Amino acid sequence: MGYTKSPIGLKSYDWSSMTLLADLNTKAITGCKKTIEARREHFWHDMNSEFDSKHFLLYLMRRSDLTLSDDFLEFACLWHLDEQNHYRGLRKINSVLYGIPESKIDEFVASRQPDFTSIDQFLIDEFSILLSIAFDEVTSTRAYRQDFPLFDSLGPRCLSVWVRNAAKDEAAHYGNAIRLLKLSHRRRFNELPALLDRIVNFETAKDFAYHSTFLFDHDTDDFSQALLASSRCAILDTLRSDL
């Protein structure tokens, strides 16, 4: 069920991974074992990235040089709740698919240390942060949609519902970021093409690597150069009338 919690119309959806996947178990999985094993790295990567929303939120809150609006803080809180819900879902999915206790997954994921050094350049102020989030979320939306057939092939209907719910959340995050950009940062829209080019060039560089930052986690083959370029175009097309 969708709901709006603020005067500025931020969108969110009320659902729980833990409730949806409560009865998921190994015996219910009927998908191809070779396919499941081949996707192990991708499932693990996606789970880590969702958890890393915690690292990103703490990074923002500790930045004494940032001035963040009340609207942005409301957006960030809704976004973080959703991403942690996704983490809990992917933790359960990884546990069931690969026989790893959820407690062990929590220990491993929490032991990783983020490094924001390489992406500080994109996180200068609220405008650049919102644009970076918008790029990340529209890309995540499309990546989850690519995975619909995979999740459908695994067997349990709850997994098909889960991935569609996650994709819908990511689309809402993208829409919310765009809403805030339009609401508060129109005067800087002339900067959009150049900054988006820098993001795409950064993520497609040969030495690109992900460092547990949540943002710019597109270092698996799920995220092709064409997909990243398409995300850039989607943002520009959405905001074209305001450029």
N, C-alpha and C positions, 0 to 999 in steps of 0.2 A: 504494500500500500504506500503510495506516495503522499508526502505532506510538505507544506511550506511553513517554516518556523519564524520567518522574519519579514519586516516591511519591505525589504529589498528583494524578496522572492527567491531566496535560495532553496533549491530543490534537494530532497533527500528521500530515501525509501526505508521503510521500517521492516527489517527482516533479520533473522539470526542464522548464521552458518551452523552454530551448535545445535539449534533446534532442527533445522532442515536435514542435517547429516547425522542426527543422533543414532539412527539405526543402520548406518552404513557399516558394512563388514566385508571381510575378504571373500567370503563365500558368495556374496552378491555380485562380485565382479566377474563379468563374462567376456570381457574384451580380449583381444589378441595379446598374449603374453609378450611376444616380441615387440609389438608396438608400444606396450606399456613400459617395457625396459628401455626402449629407444628414447622414450620421452622423460626418463628419470631426471636428467639434468635440467630440462625445461621446467618440470613441475617444481623442482627444488629451487631453481632460480626465481621463479615467480613467487614462491612462498617467502623466500628471503627478502625479496623486494617489498612485498606487502608489509612485512614486519618492520622494515627500515623506515616506514613512515614515522615511527617513533623517533628515530635518529634525526630525521629532517625537522620534525616539530620542535624537538629540544634544541637543535641548532638555531632555529629561528628565534626561539624564546631567549636564548643566551646572547644573541647579537645586540649589544647595547647601542650599536650605531644605527639600528633600524628604527624607523618610525612606521608602525603598522596600524592601520585604521581599525576601528571596532568592527566594521563590516568584514575586513580581512580575517580578523580573529574568529569571528563567528563562522566564516567559511572554513577556516583551518580546523576548527573543532569538529564540525560535521564531517569533513573529509577524513580526519584521523580516525574517527569512530568507524567509518566505513572500511578503511584500509585494514584496521586491526580485525574487523569482522572477516574480511577476506583472508587475512593471515590464519585465523583460527580454522577457517574452512579448508585452506590448503594444507595446514598442519594435519588435519584429520585425513584428508585425501592422500597425502604422502605416507602417513602412517599405515593406512589400509593397503595401499598399492605396493608398498615396499617393505612392510613388516618392521617399521621402526617405531618404538614407543613414543607417544607424544611428549612425554617428559624429557626424553633424550633430544628430541627435536628442539624443544624450548631451550635446553642447555646449550646446544650448539649455536643456535641462531643468536641467542643473547650474548654469546662469547665474542662475536665479531665486532670489530671496531670500525666506525665510519671514518672516512677521510674526505673532507669537503674542499681540500686545497685546489684541486683541478677544476672545480665548478663554481668557486667563489665569484669568478668573473661574470657569471650569469645571474647572480643573486645580489645585486647591488642595492635594490630598493623594492618597494611593493610592486611597482610596475613590472620590473624585470622578473621578479619572483612569480607573479601571476602568469606572465607569458610563458615562463618555463614550465609551470604546473599545467597550463592549458595544453602545451605541446605534449607533455608526458601523458596526460589523461586521454587526449584524443587518440594517441598512439596505442595506449593500453586498451581502449575501447575496441579498436580494430583488431588488436592481437587476440583479445578474448573471443571476438566474433569468429576469427579464423579457427579457433579451437572448438567451436560448437560441434562439428562432426566427430572430433576425437572424444569429447565428453559423452556424446550420444552413444558412441560405440562401446563404452565401458560397461553398460548394462543398466544399473540403477537409474530410475527416472530422477531421483534427487540430484544427481550430478548434472543432468541436463538443465534442471532448474537452477542449480547453483551457478553455473557458468553464465547463464543468461542474466541472473540477478547481478552478478559481478560486473558484467558488461554494461548493464543499465546504470549501475552506480558510477562507473567510470565516465559514462556519457553525461551523467548529472554533474559530476565534478568539473568536467570540461565546460558544460553550459554555465555553471556557477562562476567559474573563473572568467569566462567571456563576459558575463553580466557585470562583474566587478570592474573589468577593464573598461567597458562601455560607460559605466556609472561614474568612474573616478579618474580615468586616465586617457580620455580621448585626445587631449592636447599632445600626447606623445605618440600617437599612432603612426606618425611619419617614420618612427624608428623601427616599426615592426619588421619590415622586410629584411633589413640588415641584421637585426638580432636573431631572427629565425634562420637566416643563412649561416650565421655563426654557430648556432646550435646544431644544425644538420651537419656542418663541416666537422664540428667537434666529435659528434657521434659516429661519423663515418671515417674518421682518421685511422690509420693503420695501428697506432699505438693506443687507441681508445680502450679503456677498461673501466669496469664498474667497481666502486669502492663503498658499497653499503650506504649510499646516500639517499635512497629511494628515487630521486630524480636521475634521469639519464642512465637508466639501467638496461638499455637496449643493446646488449652485447651477445645475444644468442641469434641463431639463424631465423628465429621467428620474426626478427625486425630487419627486413631488407632495406636497402637504400631507397628502393621505390616506395616502401611504406612510410619511411621518414619524410621523403619529399612530398608524399601525399598529405601527411599531417601538416606540413608547412603550408601547403596550398589550401587546405581546409580552413585553417585559421585566417588566412588572408582573404579567402572568399567570404567567410562569415563577417569579417570586419571591413570588407571592401567599401561599403557605402560610407564608412566613417574615416577612410584614409584621406 
